[in-house]
Every structure is written in structure tokens, then in C-alpha cells.
Amino acid sequence: MKQTIVFLALCLCSFFMLTQAAVSAEVSNPILKKLVEKGILTKEEAIEVMDEIKKDAVNDEQIKKDIEKVAKDVEEVKKDSEKTAGVFKGLSVGVKGYFEYRTGEGADNAGSGLSRNTFKITRAYLDIKKKLTDDLLMRWTSDYETGSTDTNRMFMKYLYLEYKPPLPVETVLTAGIIPAPYIGFYEDLWPYRMRDKIPQERFKVLDASADMGVQLSGKFKIANADMISYALGVFNNQHYRVNDNNKDKSVEGRLSVKPLAFAKAEYLKGLELTYFGIRGKDGAESDKGNVNYGDHKNDTLLVGYNFAGLNLGYEYYKTTRFSGTKAVNSTIYNNSIDGKNAGAVNSLFFDGAAGQTVFGVYRLPGSLKPVRLFSEYAQLDKIKVGAAANPETGKIKSTLFGVSYDIFKDKTVLVLDYNNVKYKNIGTAMDDNIFQAVLQVAY
């Protein structure tokens, strides 16, 4: 009996020792282990807490991995975004179009005497500019033009690279199909391209506002004022839609001076004097050496003034321009015989022709600021009409006045105007009397 009691006692001691060892083995967390030893927690409770801690640790590791994955994905997206943003950085897109209604004699064919009324889209432009670097810019502009019948055309208006070298004065070098030196400058004073071209272009003295070539332009500051601006270029002199057809190039230049730009009185600063000139050849030249082109000369003086919503201008010019046969087709027709079709096209050329233009634009003050009144008088004398051997001398006078309203800033504009054109000794051309409404839309 005594032996049995001793055996049972040894078994109980061994059980308690093994149990304590099991608890110690299973509860590895030192804090939980102490709590179990003190009887604050049971072994099962301590194990449950350890299991929760292990689950949290697994979750934390997974969360860490997920965060690292998201961070990596974000970095990839950021790199792709930077590449995409790089394409659009420095990119600008503009759209401009002219929708008009015309009615009256000569509204469709100048000089024909035919009375027409018509709706049409005269021009539409898509203008894209991309700044490649701080010094380099590329521009591409498409131009849509409606014809009198089915001759609607789309072509490039501008396509050029512009470089601004790091010089102490503002300097720009441009190459490609580029803005010509004068017409765009003129239109800064006369902002009504949407209704028609400027007089020199309407009268065929100048070709277009753009040409193929290279040009250097810039500005000089004197007394901290933009006092001098210039543009000098070499061009095909064949219009930007036509390939060159002779071996000569024309030199075109503009020099503008604001003599009172440094004056204290603001109303004096807007005076600007400009000279523009062309020296070149016009017409086609035979590869066999037959001379079939003539001189193209232009000397223009422009006095402009701008102050407090008032733009004034006076232009005087002389021009010599003819092909080898001394004939340049114009769009001035003879009067209609059948009342349906315009008469024959007159052949004109310029050999010492002289012209002048006076214009004014005034923006009303206060709440009427969106409204502008404008007027223009232009004439061209000593026009040669007919065969070169025995030409007549003709004359054109144009009187224009109208009103415009800025629907949205100066981008979307409504223009209403009346234009009377008188032809003297231009074949049998009849005078034009044209009423016009134009809507310019742009952004």
C-alpha cells in the first residue's frame, strides 16, 4: 500500500512538471508566459492571444507587400504619365473660321455687275503649335478655302520651325512656309481679315500673307521701350501654295520705328512709322534660258497710331510687277452680258502703279466696349490694263465702313459692313455694291 501511494505521488509530480513544460513550450511570448505563471491568464487564453498576434503579423506582412506593390504600380503610372505629359507639354491647338453672307452687285464676282446673295464658309484654319524647347517652336496650320464653284481646297498655310537664339536682344529665325513680313503686321492695326484681305492683297499688288523661305526678325528696346522692330527674309515669291518656277528669289523686308515710345505721355507712344519693300522677279523662267519673267518691286510707307481703343493708319505704296508678257490675271471681271455669268477676266499689270489707304478703328468705351466702328478708303492708280503694247491706264477706288461686335472677347466676332468699289478704265467692269455679314468663330 505504501508503495502504491509513493507511485501515485511521483506520477502527479511528473504530470504537473510536464504540464508546466508544455505551457512554457506553447506560450513563447515572455509577457504572456509570465501572465500564465501568475495565473492571470490560462494557457488556452495565452495561446489564443498568440494566435491573434501571429495572424496580425501575417496581415502586416501582407499589407507591407501590398503597399510595396501599389508603390511600384504608382511609379510605373507616374513614368507613363510623364511620357504622356511630355507629348502635350508646350502644345497649343487653335481653330478659326469665317462664315459670311453677301448680297449686292459684285458680291460673288467683282466687277461683273451681277447681283448675288450667298452663304459660305470663306476660310477655316486649324493651328497647331508645339514648343519643343525654350528656344525652338514648330507650327503647322491648315487652311480651307471655298471657291466660286466646286474648287474648294485644303492646303498648308504655315509649316515652319522657329528658333530664338540666346542673344541680348529679341531675335527670331524662321524657316519653312512662314508669315510674310508685312501683311500680318498691317492686320495688327486693321483686325478685319475675316471680312476680306488688305487692299494691297485685294488689288493683287501682294500675293499672300505667307510664302516659302527663311526670315530673321526681332525687336530692339531703347529706354526700356520696344522702339524698333524688323523682319527680313528671302522668299520664293510665288505664293505659299505654288512651287517655285524661276531661279530668282525675292528679298522682302520691314522696318518699324516708334519714335516716341519713350515719351511720358501715353497718347504719344502709339505712333509708329514703317517701311516695307520687295525686290525680286515675277513669273516663270524657261529652262532653255528664255527670259519670261519681269521685275517685282514694292515700296510701302505706313504711318500707324494706336491709343485707348483707337487705331489709325495711312499707307502709301508704289509697285512694279509683271511677268515677261506684262500681263497678270486679276479677279476683276467685265460686266455680265447674259445676266447669269460674269464677263471676261481683265488682264492687269503694274508698272509704276501707286496706291494709298486710309483706315480707322474705334472701340467704344464703357459698357459698349465690345462694339467697334471701322472705316477704310483705298485706291490704286496707274494700273495697266490690256495688251502690253498699248495698255490703258485704269484706277480702282474702294470705300468701306461697318461695325463689329465681340461676342466672346475678340475671338468670336460678328461684323456688318458695306463696301463700294468703283472701277475706271478696267475693261467694262461695273462698280461693286456689297453688303456683308461675317461671323468669325475661334478659340
C-alpha positions in Angstrom: 0.0 0.0 0.0 2.8 2.4 0.9 4.5 1.7 -2.5 1.3 2.5 -4.3 1.0 5.9 -2.7 4.6 6.7 -3.5 4.0 5.8 -7.2 0.9 7.9 -7.4 2.7 10.9 -5.9 5.5 10.5 -8.4 3.0 10.4 -11.3 1.3 13.5 -10.1 4.6 15.4 -9.8 5.6 14.3 -13.3 2.2 15.4 -14.7 2.5 18.9 -13.1 6.1 19.2 -14.4 5.2 18.1 -17.9 2.1 20.3 -17.9 4.3 23.3 -16.9 6.8 22.4 -19.6 4.1 22.2 -22.2 2.7 25.6 -21.2 6.2 27.0 -21.3 6.8 25.5 -24.7 3.5 26.5 -26.1 3.5 30.1 -24.6 6.7 31.5 -26.1 5.8 35.2 -25.6 7.6 36.2 -22.4 4.9 38.6 -21.3 2.1 36.0 -21.9 4.2 33.4 -20.2 4.6 35.5 -17.0 0.8 36.1 -17.0 0.1 32.4 -17.3 2.6 31.6 -14.5 1.0 34.2 -12.3 -2.5 32.7 -13.0 -3.7 35.9 -14.7 -4.3 34.1 -17.9 -5.0 30.4 -18.7 -2.8 28.6 -21.1 -5.6 28.5 -23.6 -6.2 32.2 -23.3 -2.5 32.9 -23.8 -2.4 30.6 -26.9 -5.4 32.4 -28.3 -3.7 35.7 -27.8 -0.5 34.4 -29.5 -2.5 33.1 -32.5 -4.1 36.5 -32.9 -0.7 38.1 -32.7 0.6 35.7 -35.4 -2.4 36.5 -37.6 -1.8 40.2 -37.2 1.9 39.7 -38.1 0.9 37.8 -41.2 -1.6 40.5 -42.1 1.1 43.2 -41.5 3.5 41.4 -43.8 0.8 41.1 -46.5 -0.1 44.8 -46.1 3.6 45.7 -46.4 3.8 43.6 -49.6 0.6 45.2 -50.9 1.9 48.7 -50.2 5.2 47.9 -51.9 3.2 46.6 -55.0 1.0 49.7 -55.1 4.0 52.0 -54.8 5.6 50.2 -57.7 2.5 50.4 -59.8 2.2 54.1 -58.9 5.8 54.7 -60.0 5.1 53.0 -63.3 2.0 55.1 -63.8 3.9 58.2 -62.9 6.6 57.3 -65.6 3.9 56.7 -68.2 2.1 60.0 -67.2 5.4 61.9 -67.5 5.9 60.5 -71.0 2.3 61.4 -72.0 2.6 64.8 -70.4 5.8 65.4 -72.3 3.9 65.0 -75.6 1.3 67.6 -74.6 3.7 69.9 -72.8 4.0 73.2 -74.7 1.3 72.1 -77.2 -1.5 74.5 -78.2 -4.3 74.0 -80.7 -6.4 76.8 -82.2 -9.4 76.8 -84.6 -10.7 79.8 -86.6 -13.3 80.1 -89.3 -15.3 82.7 -91.2 -18.9 82.2 -92.1 -20.4 85.0 -94.2 -23.5 86.2 -96.0 -23.0 88.6 -99.0 -25.5 90.3 -101.2 -25.4 93.1 -103.9 -23.7 93.8 -107.2 -20.3 92.1 -107.5 -20.9 90.1 -104.3 -19.7 86.9 -106.0 -17.7 88.2 -109.0 -16.1 91.6 -108.6 -16.8 93.9 -111.5 -19.4 91.7 -113.1 -22.4 93.7 -112.0 -24.2 90.5 -111.1 -26.4 90.8 -108.1 -26.0 87.7 -105.9 -26.7 86.7 -102.3 -24.9 83.8 -100.8 -23.9 82.0 -97.6 -20.5 80.4 -97.5 -17.5 79.4 -95.3 -14.8 81.5 -96.8 -11.9 80.2 -94.7 -11.2 77.8 -91.9 -7.9 77.2 -90.0 -6.5 74.5 -87.7 -3.5 75.9 -86.0 -1.1 73.7 -84.0 1.9 74.9 -82.2 4.4 72.8 -80.2 7.1 74.3 -78.1 10.0 71.8 -78.4 12.4 73.6 -76.1 12.7 77.1 -74.6 14.3 78.2 -77.9 12.5 76.0 -80.5 8.9 76.1 -81.7 7.1 74.3 -84.5 3.9 75.5 -86.1 1.6 73.8 -88.6 -1.6 75.5 -89.9 -4.1 74.0 -92.3 -6.2 76.3 -94.4 -9.6 75.5 -96.0 -10.8 77.9 -98.8 -14.1 77.8 -100.7 -14.1 78.5 -104.4 -16.8 80.1 -106.6 -17.9 76.7 -108.0 -16.5 73.3 -106.9 -12.9 74.4 -106.3 -12.9 74.1 -102.5 -9.4 73.5 -101.4 -7.5 72.5 -98.3 -3.7 73.3 -98.0 -1.0 74.3 -95.7 -1.0 77.9 -94.6 2.1 77.6 -92.3 4.6 74.9 -91.7 7.8 76.2 -90.1 10.4 75.9 -87.4 11.1 78.9 -85.2 14.4 79.4 -83.3 15.1 82.1 -80.7 18.9 82.3 -80.2 20.2 83.3 -76.7 21.0 86.9 -77.6 20.7 90.1 -75.6 18.0 91.4 -78.0 14.9 89.6 -79.1 15.8 87.7 -82.3 13.8 85.1 -84.2 14.9 82.9 -87.1 12.1 81.2 -89.0 12.3 78.7 -91.9 9.6 76.9 -93.9 6.2 78.2 -95.1 6.3 81.3 -92.9 4.4 84.6 -92.3 5.5 87.3 -94.8 6.9 90.4 -93.2 4.1 92.9 -93.9 0.5 91.7 -94.1 0.3 90.2 -90.6 1.9 93.4 -89.2 -0.7 95.5 -91.0 -3.5 93.4 -89.7 -2.4 94.1 -86.1 -3.7 97.6 -86.8 -6.6 96.5 -89.0 -8.2 93.4 -87.4 -10.7 92.6 -90.1 -9.2 89.8 -92.1 -12.4 87.9 -91.6 -14.2 90.2 -94.0 -11.5 90.4 -96.7 -7.9 90.8 -97.5 -6.0 94.1 -97.0 -6.1 96.5 -100.1 -2.7 95.6 -101.5 -3.6 91.9 -101.5 -7.1 92.6 -102.8 -5.6 94.6 -105.7 -3.1 91.8 -106.5 -0.1 94.0 -105.6 0.9 91.5 -102.9 0.3 87.7 -103.1 -0.4 86.4 -99.7 0.3 86.6 -96.0 2.7 83.6 -96.2 5.4 82.3 -98.5 8.2 79.7 -98.6 11.5 81.0 -97.4 13.7 82.0 -94.4 13.3 85.1 -92.3 15.1 86.9 -89.5 13.0 89.2 -87.2 13.3 90.9 -83.9 12.9 93.9 -81.7 15.2 96.5 -80.0 14.5 98.2 -76.8 15.5 101.8 -76.2 14.9 103.5 -72.9 13.1 100.3 -71.8 10.6 100.6 -74.7 10.0 98.4 -77.8 11.1 101.1 -80.2 12.3 99.2 -83.2 11.1 96.0 -84.9 12.2 94.4 -88.1 11.7 91.4 -90.4 14.0 90.5 -93.3 13.6 87.4 -95.4 14.3 85.6 -98.7 11.3 84.0 -100.4 10.2 82.1 -103.5 7.8 85.0 -104.3 5.4 82.5 -105.9 2.7 82.2 -103.2 2.8 79.6 -100.4 0.6 77.2 -102.4 2.8 77.2 -105.5 6.2 75.6 -106.1 8.9 78.0 -107.4 9.3 78.2 -111.1 12.3 80.5 -111.6 15.8 80.7 -110.4 15.4 84.1 -108.7 14.4 84.8 -105.1 12.8 87.9 -103.7 14.1 89.8 -100.7 11.4 91.3 -98.5 12.0 93.5 -95.5 10.1 95.6 -93.0 11.5 98.2 -90.6 9.2 99.8 -88.0 10.1 102.6 -85.5 8.1 104.1 -82.6 9.9 107.4 -82.4 8.0 108.5 -79.2 8.0 105.1 -77.4 10.0 106.6 -74.5 7.7 109.6 -74.1 5.9 110.1 -70.7 2.6 110.9 -72.3 0.8 107.6 -73.1 -1.0 109.0 -76.1 2.3 109.7 -77.9 3.7 106.2 -77.5 1.4 104.7 -80.1 2.8 106.4 -83.1 4.7 104.0 -85.4 6.5 104.6 -88.8 7.0 101.6 -91.1 8.9 100.9 -94.4 8.3 97.7 -96.3 10.0 96.7 -99.5 10.3 93.9 -102.1 13.0 93.4 -104.7 12.7 90.3 -106.9 11.4 88.7 -110.1 7.9 87.5 -111.0 6.6 84.9 -113.4 8.1 81.7 -114.9 11.5 81.2 -116.4 12.2 78.7 -119.2 14.9 76.1 -118.5 16.2 76.8 -122.1 17.2 80.3 -121.0 14.4 82.3 -122.5 13.7 85.2 -120.2 10.0 85.2 -119.4 9.7 87.0 -116.1 9.7 90.6 -115.0 10.5 92.8 -112.1 8.7 92.8 -108.8 9.3 95.9 -106.8 7.3 97.3 -103.9 8.0 100.4 -101.7 5.5 101.0 -98.9 5.3 103.6 -96.2 2.8 103.1 -93.4 2.1 105.5 -90.6 0.1 103.8 -87.7 -1.3 105.1 -84.4 -2.8 103.1 -81.5 -4.1 104.5 -78.3 -7.1 103.9 -76.0 -9.1 101.7 -78.4 -8.3 103.9 -81.4 -6.3 102.5 -84.4 -5.5 104.9 -87.3 -3.4 104.2 -90.4 -2.2 105.8 -93.6 -0.4 103.8 -96.3 1.3 104.9 -99.5 2.9 102.5 -101.9 4.4 102.2 -105.4 4.7 98.9 -107.2 6.1 97.4 -110.4 5.0 93.9 -111.0 4.6 91.9 -114.2 5.6 88.7 -115.9 7.6 88.6 -119.1 4.5 89.2 -121.1 3.4 92.1 -118.9 0.1 90.5 -118.0 -1.2 89.4 -114.6 -4.7 87.9 -114.4 -6.9 89.5 -111.9 -10.2 88.6 -110.4 -11.8 91.8 -111.8 -14.3 90.8 -114.4 -16.0 92.7 -117.2 -19.7 93.2 -116.8 -22.1 90.3 -117.5 -23.8 90.2 -120.9 -26.3 87.5 -120.2 -27.1 88.4 -116.6 -26.0 85.0 -115.5 -22.3 84.7 -116.0 -19.5 87.2 -115.3 -17.8 88.7 -118.3 -14.2 88.0 -119.4 -11.4 88.4 -116.9 -9.3 91.6 -117.4 -5.5 91.3 -117.7 -3.8 93.8 -115.5 -0.1 94.6 -114.7 1.6 97.2 -112.6 4.4 99.3 -113.9 4.8 102.2 -111.5 1.3 101.9 -110.1 0.7 104.0 -107.0 -1.8 103.3 -104.2 -2.8 104.7 -100.8 -5.1 103.6 -98.0 -6.6 105.4 -95.0 -8.3 103.5 -92.3 -9.6 103.8 -88.7 -10.9 101.5 -86.0 -12.5 102.8 -82.8 -13.6 100.7 -79.8 -16.5 102.3 -77.9 -15.9 102.9 -74.1 -17.6 101.5 -71.0 -20.5 99.0 -71.4 -20.2 99.3 -75.2 -16.6 98.1 -75.2 -17.4 95.0 -77.3 -18.5 97.3 -80.2 -16.1 98.7 -82.7 -16.7 101.1 -85.6 -14.4 100.9 -88.6 -13.9 102.6 -92.0 -11.4 102.3 -94.9 -10.7 104.2 -98.1 -8.3 102.7 -100.6 -7.3 103.5 -104.2 -4.8 102.2 -106.7 -3.8 104.4 -109.7 -1.9 103.9 -112.9 -3.0 100.3 -113.4 -2.0 98.9 -116.8 -5.0 97.2 -118.5 -4.9 95.1 -121.6 -2.0 94.3 -124.0 1.5 95.5 -123.1 2.0 97.1 -126.4 -0.9 99.6 -126.0 -2.3 99.4 -122.5 -4.9 101.7 -121.0 -4.5 103.2 -117.6 -7.1 102.2 -115.0 -8.0 103.1 -111.5 -9.8 101.4 -108.6 -11.4 103.2 -105.6 -12.8 101.3 -102.6 -14.9 102.7 -99.8 -15.8 100.6 -96.8 -17.4 101.2 -93.4 -19.0 98.9 -90.8 -19.5 97.9 -87.2 -18.3 94.8 -85.3 -19.4 93.2 -82.0 -17.2 90.9 -79.9 -19.4 88.0 -78.9 -16.6 86.4 -76.9 -13.5 88.5 -76.3 -12.0 89.3 -79.7 -12.2 85.6 -80.8 -15.9 85.2 -81.8 -16.9 88.4 -83.6 -19.9 89.5 -85.7 -19.1 92.0 -88.5 -21.6 94.0 -90.6 -20.3 96.2 -93.4 -20.9 97.9 -96.7 -18.3 98.1 -99.5 -18.5 100.2 -102.6 -15.8 99.7 -105.3 -15.5 101.9 -108.4 -13.6 100.8 -111.5 -12.3 103.4 -114.0 -11.0 102.1 -117.4 -10.8 98.5 -116.0 -12.3 97.0 -119.2 -16.1 97.1 -118.9 -16.1 96.3 -115.1 -19.1 97.5 -113.3 -19.0 99.1 -109.8 -19.5 96.8 -106.8 -22.0 97.5 -104.1 -21.7 94.8 -101.5 -23.5 94.3 -98.1 -21.8 91.7 -95.9 -22.3 89.9 -92.6 -19.4 87.8 -91.2 -19.2 85.6 -88.2 -15.7 84.8 -87.0 -15.6 81.8 -84.7 -12.3 81.0 -82.9 -10.7 79.5 -79.8 
